[in-house]
């Protein structure tokens, strides 16, 4: 996997293995998950102060929810450009100006995926190759793919 | 700016003229707290602090490390409206952020 910025300022994500492409295509679905644990994490409390938190839930939380849906739509739109390139794997384009939506969306997707697949904090410190459970190992690989793209977008910012 | 709650003391508002406690409450500073979570990447937290607060990379990194090692960090202190705006931006980047009054 590699990233390059073209003359127009768009970021091209290239040489994606099938599992990388498949993982990224699921990002909007994970952000939009209606799993209560996911919604709780993406829309957390705003204050330890009860009065301030009540106001937060009423006024700010709906706006933040709309922002996540906007991030999801931007990501879905960019992923429409994904294309197979034979032995070079898959590639797609992140339009200039969409980087922050991708960064926030990838972070939201990592949290959602972590909860949906019932991973645990200790899993994140394990050597993936040493994880015996196939399902858990595959989940950790997909989580690291999301983190890799986050890191690369920051590096190419 | 974020929409505010129903109570806003304005010039001429009786609560401002007679309710000393209310005015004091509105004027007191609030902390913006960022809490640690096991999933968010450290480089991402640093990047978000730089974008949201305009902090230098060094300051953003120091605050990120405080979150990581102690579980939380006060990343900004000031007026409540501004604190709410920062928490809004931090939560939009999917960080665990809250506000609390400084004397809490």
HADDOCK unambig.tbl for C-alpha pairs under 7 A between the chains (distance, minus, plus):
assign (segid A and resid 42 and name CA) (segid B and resid 94 and name CA) 6.24 0.50 0.50
assign (segid A and resid 44 and name CA) (segid B and resid 96 and name CA) 6.95 0.50 0.50
assign (segid A and resid 45 and name CA) (segid B and resid 98 and name CA) 6.98 0.50 0.50
assign (segid A and resid 46 and name CA) (segid B and resid 97 and name CA) 6.89 0.50 0.50
assign (segid A and resid 46 and name CA) (segid B and resid 98 and name CA) 4.68 0.50 0.50
assign (segid A and resid 46 and name CA) (segid B and resid 99 and name CA) 6.39 0.50 0.50
assign (segid A and resid 47 and name CA) (segid B and resid 98 and name CA) 4.67 0.50 0.50
assign (segid A and resid 47 and name CA) (segid B and resid 99 and name CA) 4.86 0.50 0.50
assign (segid A and resid 47 and name CA) (segid B and resid 100 and name CA) 5.84 0.50 0.50
assign (segid A and resid 48 and name CA) (segid B and resid 100 and name CA) 6.08 0.50 0.50
assign (segid A and resid 49 and name CA) (segid B and resid 100 and name CA) 6.16 0.50 0.50
assign (segid A and resid 55 and name CA) (segid B and resid 5 and name CA) 5.95 0.50 0.50
assign (segid A and resid 59 and name CA) (segid B and resid 3 and name CA) 6.51 0.50 0.50
assign (segid A and resid 64 and name CA) (segid B and resid 92 and name CA) 5.84 0.50 0.50
assign (segid A and resid 67 and name CA) (segid B and resid 92 and name CA) 6.81 0.50 0.50
assign (segid A and resid 104 and name CA) (segid B and resid 93 and name CA) 4.57 0.50 0.50
assign (segid A and resid 104 and name CA) (segid B and resid 94 and name CA) 6.24 0.50 0.50
assign (segid A and resid 107 and name CA) (segid B and resid 40 and name CA) 6.57 0.50 0.50
assign (segid A and resid 107 and name CA) (segid B and resid 94 and name CA) 6.37 0.50 0.50
assign (segid A and resid 108 and name CA) (segid B and resid 94 and name CA) 5.85 0.50 0.50
assign (segid A and resid 111 and name CA) (segid B and resid 39 and name CA) 6.37 0.50 0.50
assign (segid A and resid 121 and name CA) (segid B and resid 38 and name CA) 5.74 0.50 0.50
